[in-house]
């Protein structure tokens, strides 16, 4: 992501794993995206990521990578992320280029499912915290904040939650939990 005063996070990498019903990985997708809005990377982001602007110069623009990604997803029914925020960032980036997330794809937030199963809350947990607390093996060559690795970790958490607690709560269950825990705003 890139950050500025308008807090527009420009996508520079799409990493995803395709899984079966039990969250076992069956395929992977990993592509860098050439930024069109920003010419410089936020130094903070640069420190976190092992990607430089140089690496991105030869990448394809989002329009092409997104098209390939959604065609890769065409046999899937749900987009799954660690944090619903990811869907918002993706939507905002796609809107900028006149695209949308295919309507056929449902959305599921494993971070919320994790908090729900662990403590019946919707607290936001860092991916690393969840991986460590569930004592999941971390393969040698994996790094947090790398889109593809984060997708693998997210799938691993989904798989571990199912093995330990049974089927994950439905998106509807999570939404109703969210509605009960979020205090409604007072009308102005």
N, C-alpha and C positions, 0 to 999 in steps of 0.2 A: 503494500500500500504506500501511497504518497499522501502527505498531509499538507494542507495549507489553510489559510484563513477560511476558505469555504468548506473545509473538512471534506474534500472530495478524495476518497481513496481510490486511486487508479489501479486497476488490476494489472499486475505484471507477471502473474503465473496462475495457470489453472492446473491443479493437481487433484485427481480423484481416483477412487478405487471402485470397481463394480463388485458387489458381493451377492451371495445367495441369501436365502431367507434367514439363515443363522449368522449372517455377517462374516462368512468366510470369503476371502478375496478370490475373485475369479479373473479379474482383468484390471489393468491400470491405465491411467491417462495422465500425461505429464507434459505440459507445454509452457514455454515462456511466452510472454506477450509484449510486443513492442509498444511502449507508451506513446501517446500522441499529444497528451495534454502537458505533461511535465518534461522538462529537459534535464532537471537536476533531481537527484534523489535526496530526500530528507536524511541528514547524517545519522539520526537516531535509527531510522529504518535500515539504512545501509549497514549499521553495526550489527543489527539483528539478523539480517539476511546474508547469505553467502552469494548474493547476486549483485553485479555492478551494472551501471548504465551501459557499459561496453557489451556485457553479455546480452543485453536486450536489443541492441541495434540490429542484429540479424534475425530477430524473432518476427513472426507474423503479427499483424495488427489484431486487435480483439475481435473484430468482425469475422475474420477468417477462423481464428482459434475457437471462438464461441460456436460458429457453425459446425466445425469438426467435432467439438465437444458434445453438442446436442445430438448430432447424428450418432456419435458413439453411445450416447444415453438412450437412443430410441427404443431399446428393448427393456428399459427400466420404468418402474412406476413411481419411484420416489427419489427426490434429491435429499440427501442426508448431510447435515453439517454439525460441527461442534459450535453451537451458538447460532441462533436465528439471525443475528446481525449479518452473517455471511450472505444470506439471501438478499438482504437490503443493499449491501455493497454491490452484489452481482446485478441486481435490478437497476440500480442507479447507473452503473457502467454501461449496461445494455441499452438503457433508455437514451443515453447520450449518442448512441450509434443507431437508434431507431429499431432496436430489437427487444424482445421480451423472453422471459423463461417460458418454454412451451407449456401450455395450459394443462397438458396431460400429466405433467410431473407434479406429484404431491411433494410436500416438504416436511421434513422431520428433524427436530433438534435433539441430538443425542445428549448434549450438555444438560438440557432440562430433564430428560429421561434419567440421567445419572443422578441429579440432585433429588429427583422424585423417589427413585429407588433407595438411595442412601439415607435420606432423611425427610421425605415427604415435603421438600421445599422446592423453590425455584431459584435457589441461590446460584450465582454464576461461579463456576469453578474453572480455574485454568486447566487446560488440557494436560499439562505436565503434572499438576496436582492429582488429577484423576488417575493418570497412568501410574504414578507412584503409589497412591493409596490403594489401588487395586493390585499392586505389585505385578504389573504386566512386564514381560521381558521387553527390553529395548534393544532392538538390533543395532549392532555396531555403527553402521553407516547412516543412522537416522538422526535428524536434527529437527528440533521444534521450529516452527515458523516456516518450514519448507512446506509448501502447499501439499505436495504428494505425500510426504511423511506424516503431516498432520491428518491427512485423509486415512492413512493406514492406522494411525493411533486411534482415530475416531471409530473405525470399523472394529478394532481390537477391543475397545471399551464396550461397544454394542454387543459383541460376541460374549465377552466376559459377563456382562450384566445378564444376558439370557441364560448363560450356563449357571450362574449363581442365583438368579431371582426368577427365572422363567420368562415368559414373553414380555416384551417391553410394553409400557403403557401406550395406548393409541394416541395419535396427535390430538384427538378430541378430548381424551382424559387429561392430557397435559394442559390443553387450553382451558378446561374448566377449573383445573387446579390454579392456573395462573389468574383466572378471573376471581377466584375466592381469595387469593393472597394479595393481589394488587388492590390497594385502596382506590375506590373510584374517586376521580377528581371532583371537587365541589363545583357545581355550575357557577359560572361568573355572573 
